[in-house]
């Protein structure tokens, strides 16, 4: 049985700049989190920045 996990909901109260780590990208920090509370519901996801300054958008389920 597969459970859907909403990473954006888990992280929504974390401040911008919170440090995270992903095997594929290394150290990341939170730039913005789009949850259902925001106006544009088509842009649900998590924007993270790498230590090199690259912006990465992840879906709510954590997929890149």
N, CA, C and O atoms as a printed pandas DataFrame, in Angstrom:
     atom_number atom_name residue_name chain_id  residue_number  x_coord  y_coord  z_coord
0              1         N          UNK        A               1    0.839   -1.175    0.000
1              2        CA          UNK        A               1    0.000    0.000    0.000
2              3         C          UNK        A               1    0.889    1.245    0.000
3              4         O          UNK        A               1    1.811    1.361    0.807
4              5         N          UNK        A               2    0.607    2.152   -0.894
5              6        CA          UNK        A               2    1.410    3.356   -1.041
6              7         C          UNK        A               2    0.709    4.531   -0.368
7              8         O          UNK        A               2   -0.461    4.805   -0.637
8              9         N          UNK        A               3    1.430    5.218    0.504
9             10        CA          UNK        A               3    0.869    6.363    1.213
10            11         C          UNK        A               3    1.388    7.642    0.570
11            12         O          UNK        A               3    2.586    7.775    0.321
12            13         N          UNK        A               4    0.478    8.591    0.299
13            14        CA          UNK        A               4    0.884    9.879   -0.255
14            15         C          UNK        A               4    1.317   10.793    0.884
15            16         O          UNK        A               4    0.553   11.041    1.818
16            17         N          UNK        A               5    2.541   11.289    0.802
17            18        CA          UNK        A               5    3.073   12.199    1.808
18            19         C          UNK        A               5    3.238   13.568    1.164
19            20         O          UNK        A               5    3.841   13.687    0.098
20            21         N          UNK        A               6    2.703   14.604    1.812
21            22        CA          UNK        A               6    2.810   15.960    1.310
22            23         C          UNK        A               6    3.951   16.657    2.047
23            24         O          UNK        A               6    3.783   17.125    3.173
24            25         N          UNK        A               7    5.114   16.720    1.397
25            26        CA          UNK        A               7    6.305   17.313    2.006
26            27         C          UNK        A               7    6.095   18.805    2.265
27            28         O          UNK        A               7    6.571   19.329    3.272
28            29         N          UNK        A               8    5.386   19.495    1.364
29            30        CA          UNK        A               8    5.131   20.925    1.551
30            31         C          UNK        A               8    4.336   21.176    2.830
31            32         O          UNK        A               8    4.601   22.146    3.539
32            33         N          UNK        A               9    3.377   20.323    3.128
33            34        CA          UNK        A               9    2.604   20.467    4.372
34            35         C          UNK        A               9    3.495   20.258    5.597
35            36         O          UNK        A               9    3.340   20.949    6.604
36            37         N          UNK        A              10    4.418   19.317    5.514
37            38        CA          UNK        A              10    5.320   19.040    6.632
38            39         C          UNK        A              10    6.260   20.224    6.868
39            40         O          UNK        A              10    6.555   20.567    8.013
40            41         N          UNK        A              11    6.727   20.844    5.788
41            42        CA          UNK        A              11    7.717   21.925    5.892
42            43         C          UNK        A              11    7.118   23.327    5.930
43            44         O          UNK        A              11    7.863   24.295    6.079
44            45         N          UNK        A              12    5.797   23.473    5.802
45            46        CA          UNK        A              12    5.194   24.790    5.596
46            47         C          UNK        A              12    5.481   25.806    6.704
47            48         O          UNK        A              12    5.481   27.006    6.433
48            49         N          UNK        A              13    5.721   25.375    7.919
49            50        CA          UNK        A              13    5.983   26.303    9.018
50            51         C          UNK        A              13    7.468   26.536    9.265
51            52         O          UNK        A              13    7.836   27.255   10.194
52            53         N          UNK        A              14    8.311   25.943    8.456
53            54        CA          UNK        A              14    9.759   26.145    8.591
54            55         C          UNK        A              14   10.132   27.475    7.937
55            56         O          UNK        A              14    9.589   27.811    6.885
56            57         N          UNK        A              15   11.037   28.228    8.530
57            58        CA          UNK        A              15   11.412   29.526    7.951
58            59         C          UNK        A              15   12.260   29.362    6.689
59            60         O          UNK        A              15   12.950   28.358    6.512
60            61         N          UNK        A              16   12.194   30.374    5.817
61            62        CA          UNK        A              16   13.073   30.388    4.645
62            63         C          UNK        A              16   14.510   30.340    5.132
63            64         O          UNK        A              16   14.854   30.951    6.144
64            65         N          UNK        A              17   15.343   29.613    4.406
65            66        CA          UNK        A              17   16.729   29.452    4.796
66            67         C          UNK        A              17   17.001   28.194    5.593
67            68         O          UNK        A              17   18.158   27.872    5.864
68            69         N          UNK        A              18   15.941   27.465    5.979
69            70        CA          UNK        A              18   16.115   26.203    6.698
70            71         C          UNK        A              18   16.945   25.258    5.839
71            72         O          UNK        A              18   16.660   25.084    4.654
72            73         N          UNK        A              19   17.952   24.660    6.417
73            74        CA          UNK        A              19   18.864   23.781    5.692
74            75         C          UNK        A              19   18.265   22.379    5.555
75            76         O          UNK        A              19   17.715   21.826    6.507
76            77         N          UNK        A              20   18.386   21.821    4.351
77            78        CA          UNK        A              20   17.956   20.460    4.040
78            79         C          UNK        A              20   19.078   19.776    3.277
79            80         O          UNK        A              20   20.048   20.420    2.878
80            81         N          UNK        A              21   18.944   18.473    3.075
81            82        CA          UNK        A              21   19.939   17.732    2.313
82            83         C          UNK        A              21   19.237   16.738    1.400
83            84         O          UNK        A              21   18.294   16.061    1.811
84            85         N          UNK        A              22   19.702   16.656    0.164
85            86        CA          UNK        A              22   19.216   15.660   -0.793
86            87         C          UNK        A              22   20.429   14.966   -1.388
87            88         O          UNK        A              22   21.401   15.626   -1.756
88            89         N          UNK        A              23   20.385   13.646   -1.487
89            90        CA          UNK        A              23   21.510   12.879   -2.040
90            91         C          UNK        A              23   21.932   13.390   -3.417
91            92         O          UNK        A              23   23.124   13.478   -3.712
92            93         N          UNK        A              24   20.968   13.722   -4.244
93            94        CA          UNK        A              24   21.270   14.121   -5.612
94            95         C          UNK        A              24   21.830   15.542   -5.727
95            96         O          UNK        A              24   22.518   15.853   -6.699
96            97         N          UNK        A              25   21.542   16.414   -4.737
97            98        CA          UNK        A              25   21.915   17.821   -4.856
98            99         C          UNK        A              25   22.798   18.334   -3.730
99           100         O          UNK        A              25   23.364   19.421   -3.843
100          101         N          UNK        A              26   22.925   17.588   -2.663
101          102        CA          UNK        A              26   23.725   18.029   -1.527
102          103         C          UNK        A              26   22.950   18.971   -0.628
103          104         O          UNK        A              26   21.747   18.804   -0.430
104          105         N          UNK        A              27   23.648   19.971   -0.077
105          106        CA          UNK        A              27   23.033   20.903    0.857
106          107         C          UNK        A              27   22.095   21.852    0.117
107          108         O          UNK        A              27   22.450   22.414   -0.919
108          109         N          UNK        A              28   20.895   22.020    0.663
109          110        CA          UNK        A              28   19.871   22.889    0.093
110          111         C          UNK        A              28   19.289   23.747    1.206
111          112         O          UNK        A              28   19.424   23.422    2.386
112          113         N          UNK        A              29   18.641   24.843    0.828
113          114        CA          UNK        A              29   17.919   25.644    1.806
114          115         C          UNK        A              29   16.571   26.043    1.217
115          116         O          UNK        A              29   16.435   26.208    0.005
116          117         N          UNK        A              30   15.583   26.196    2.085
117          118        CA          UNK        A              30   14.224   26.533    1.661
118          119         C          UNK        A              30   14.171   27.978    1.182
119          120         O          UNK        A              30   14.621   28.891    1.876
120          121         N          UNK        A              31   13.616   28.175   -0.012
121          122        CA          UNK        A              31   13.369   29.512   -0.552
122          123         C          UNK        A              31   11.898   29.887   -0.379
123          124         O          UNK        A              31   11.576   30.975    0.099
124          125         N          UNK        A              32   11.008   28.969   -0.776
125          126        CA          UNK        A              32    9.570   29.219   -0.665
126          127         C          UNK        A              32    8.834   27.891   -0.681
127          128         O          UNK        A              32    9.299   26.911   -1.263
128          129         N          UNK        A              33    7.690   27.875   -0.037
129          130        CA          UNK        A              33    6.848   26.684   -0.014
130          131         C          UNK        A              33    5.461   27.091   -0.457
131          132         O          UNK        A              33    4.839   27.972    0.137
132          133         N          UNK        A              34    4.978   26.443   -1.506
133          134        CA          UNK        A              34    3.650   26.708   -2.034
134          135         C          UNK        A              34    2.700   25.653   -1.479
135          136         O          UNK        A              34    2.819   24.469   -1.794
136          137         N          UNK        A              35    1.772   26.086   -0.662
137          138        CA          UNK        A              35    0.776   25.166   -0.125
138          139         C          UNK        A              35   -0.594   25.596   -0.631
139          140         O          UNK        A              35   -0.719   26.596   -1.337
140          141         N          UNK        A              36   -1.591   24.853   -0.275
141          142        CA          UNK        A              36   -2.950   25.159   -0.719
142          143         C          UNK        A              36   -3.470   26.456   -0.124
143          144         O          UNK        A              36   -4.515   26.949   -0.548
144          145         N          UNK        A              37   -2.761   27.020    0.850
145          146        CA          UNK        A              37   -3.171   28.278    1.447
146          147         C          UNK        A              37   -2.881   29.461    0.526
147          148         O          UNK        A              37   -3.472   30.529    0.681
148          149         N          UNK        A              38   -1.979   29.274   -0.423
149          150        CA          UNK        A              38   -1.620   30.363   -1.329
150          151         C          UNK        A              38   -2.639   30.462   -2.451
151          152         O          UNK        A              38   -3.387   29.518   -2.707
152          153         N          UNK        A              39   -2.665   31.612   -3.122
153          154        CA          UNK        A              39   -3.684   31.898   -4.135
154          155         C          UNK        A              39   -3.610   30.987   -5.359
155          156         O          UNK        A              39   -4.639   30.476   -5.802
156          157         N          UNK        A              40   -2.415   30.772   -5.916
157          158        CA          UNK        A              40   -2.269   30.015   -7.160
158          159         C          UNK        A              40   -2.068   28.538   -6.851
159          160         O          UNK        A              40   -0.947   28.091   -6.605
160          161         N          UNK        A              41   -3.157   27.788   -6.867
161          162        CA          UNK        A              41   -3.093   26.376   -6.489
162          163         C          UNK        A              41   -2.420   25.509   -7.545
163          164         O          UNK        A              41   -2.166   24.332   -7.293
164          165         N          UNK        A              42   -2.121   26.066   -8.735
165          166        CA          UNK        A              42   -1.426   25.299   -9.764
166          167         C          UNK        A              42    0.059   25.191   -9.473
167          168         O          UNK        A              42    0.736   24.356  -10.072
168          169         N          UNK        A              43    0.590   26.011   -8.569
169          170        CA          UNK        A              43    2.016   26.023   -8.284
170          171         C          UNK        A              43    2.310   25.432   -6.908
171          172         O          UNK        A              43    3.008   26.049   -6.102
172          173         N          UNK        A              44    1.788   24.256   -6.641
173          174        CA          UNK        A              44    2.059   23.613   -5.367
174          175         C          UNK        A              44    3.426   22.960   -5.414
175          176         O          UNK        A              44    3.709   22.187   -6.329
176          177         N          UNK        A              45    4.267   23.253   -4.458
177          178        CA          UNK        A              45    5.594   22.663   -4.429
178          179         C          UNK        A              45    6.520   23.400   -3.492
179          180         O          UNK        A              45    6.099   24.257   -2.716
180          181         N          UNK        A              46    7.794   23.050   -3.579
181          182        CA          UNK        A              46    8.813   23.580   -2.689
182          183         C          UNK        A              46    9.958   24.097   -3.552
183          184         O          UNK        A              46   10.495   23.353   -4.373
184          185         N          UNK        A              47   10.338   25.355   -3.380
185          186        CA          UNK        A              47   11.493   25.907   -4.069
186          187         C          UNK        A              47   12.658   25.911   -3.098
187          188         O          UNK        A              47   12.573   26.479   -2.009
188          189         N          UNK        A              48   13.753   25.269   -3.505
189          190        CA          UNK        A              48   14.959   25.187   -2.696
190          191         C          UNK        A              48   16.116   25.789   -3.477
191          192         O          UNK        A              48   16.093   25.816   -4.708
192          193         N          UNK        A              49   17.119   26.266   -2.772
193          194        CA          UNK        A              49   18.316   26.752   -3.453
194          195         C          UNK        A              49   19.512   25.922   -3.000
195          196         O          UNK        A              49   19.619   25.525   -1.840
196          197         N          UNK        A              50   20.409   25.675   -3.956
197          198        CA          UNK        A              50   21.623   24.927   -3.644
198          199         C          UNK        A              50   22.675   25.900   -3.148
199          200         O          UNK        A              50   22.492   27.115   -3.230
200          201         N          UNK        A              51   23.776   25.370   -2.634
201          202        CA          UNK        A              51   24.843   26.254   -2.157
202          203         C          UNK        A              51   25.524   26.972   -3.313
203          204         O          UNK        A              51   26.245   27.946   -3.099
204          205         N          UNK        A              52   25.298   26.490   -4.563
205          206        CA          UNK        A              52   25.825   27.155   -5.755
206          207         C          UNK        A              52   24.891   28.247   -6.265
207          208         O          UNK        A              52   25.221   28.948   -7.222
208          209         N          UNK        A              53   23.717   28.399   -5.628
209          210        CA          UNK        A              53   22.764   29.421   -6.024
210          211         C          UNK        A              53   21.715   28.953   -7.012
211          212         O          UNK        A              53   20.878   29.749   -7.439
212          213         N          UNK        A              54   21.737   27.666   -7.391
213          214        CA          UNK        A              54   20.725   27.132   -8.301
214          215         C          UNK        A              54   19.396   27.016   -7.571
215          216         O          UNK        A              54   19.358   26.655   -6.395
216          217         N          UNK        A              55   18.301   27.324   -8.270
217          218        CA          UNK        A              55   16.958   27.170   -7.718
218          219         C          UNK        A              55   16.383   25.839   -8.213
219          220         O          UNK        A              55   16.453   25.532   -9.403
220          221         N          UNK        A              56   15.825   25.066   -7.311
221          222        CA          UNK        A              56   15.258   23.763   -7.641
222          223         C          UNK        A              56   13.811   23.727   -7.178
223          224         O          UNK        A              56   13.512   24.139   -6.057
224          225         N          UNK        A              57   12.904   23.239   -8.026
225          226        CA          UNK        A              57   11.500   23.120   -7.666
226          227         C          UNK        A              57   11.154   21.652   -7.492
227          228         O          UNK        A              57   11.342   20.845   -8.402
228          229         N          UNK        A              58   10.655   21.320   -6.332
229          230        CA          UNK        A              58   10.209   19.957   -6.028
230          231         C          UNK        A              58    8.702   19.954   -5.891
231          232         O          UNK        A              58    8.118   20.924   -5.407
232          233         N          UNK        A              59    8.066   18.871   -6.312
233          234        CA          UNK        A              59    6.642   18.696   -6.098
234          235         C          UNK        A              59    6.373   18.439   -4.616
235          236         O          UNK        A              59    7.293   18.133   -3.857
236          237         N          UNK        A              60    5.123   18.563   -4.213
237          238        CA          UNK        A              60    4.756   18.338   -2.806
238          239         C          UNK        A              60    5.115   16.956   -2.298
239          240         O          UNK        A              60    5.327   16.774   -1.100
240          241         N          UNK        A              61    5.187   15.966   -3.201
241          242        CA          UNK        A              61    5.511   14.611   -2.770
242          243         C          UNK        A              61    7.018   14.383   -2.700
243          244         O          UNK        A              61    7.461   13.269   -2.421
244          245         N          UNK        A              62    7.819   15.437   -2.952
245          246        CA          UNK        A              62    9.263   15.345   -2.857
246          247         C          UNK        A              62    9.963   15.009   -4.159
247          248         O          UNK        A              62   11.193   14.977   -4.202
248          249         N          UNK        A              63    9.207   14.755   -5.232
249          250        CA          UNK        A              63    9.829   14.437   -6.521
250          251         C          UNK        A              63   10.343   15.706   -7.164
251          252         O          UNK        A              63    9.762   16.777   -6.990
252          253         N          UNK        A              64   11.436   15.589   -7.909
253          254        CA          UNK        A              64   12.066   16.724   -8.574
254          255         C          UNK        A              64   11.457   16.973   -9.913
255          256         O          UNK        A              64   11.869   17.896  -10.616
